[in-house]
Amino acid sequence: MGKVINIQPITRIEGHAKIAIHLDDNGNVSDAFLHVMSLRGFEKFIEGRAAEEVPRIVNRICGICPWMHHLAANKAVDGCFGVTPTPTGHKLREVCPIMAHINDKLLHFFFLAAPDFIIG
């Protein structure tokens, strides 16, 4: 019989979650399950809304990664309407994830992780 490793709570994420990692007899990961403890239900916010409103609404879901929610919603709306972005729009969509990545790393280090290093 294998072993199960439970990590609860998972820290440094938005919300509450735990993970269960199942190991086989050789100690290799055979399966892993992420359990989110609470129903967030954000999809209810946008039901019945105009599609054009969705990117503006979903970027408020998370204070840490609003850019990516906004971009994903824009791509979904474009797909629904069969719209192809202009070359400038396409370039912006390539640059935005890079900017979001830089923003995320700075935010994570200076506001989420640094206090642990400074205070102990």
Buried (B, 14 or more C-beta within 10 A) or exposed (E): EEEEEEEEEBEEEEEEBBBBBBBEEEEEEBEEEEEEEEEEEEEEBBEEEEEEEBBEBBBEBBEBBBBBBBBBBBEBBBEEEEEEEEEEEEEEBEEBEEEBEEBBEEBEEEEEEEEEEEEE
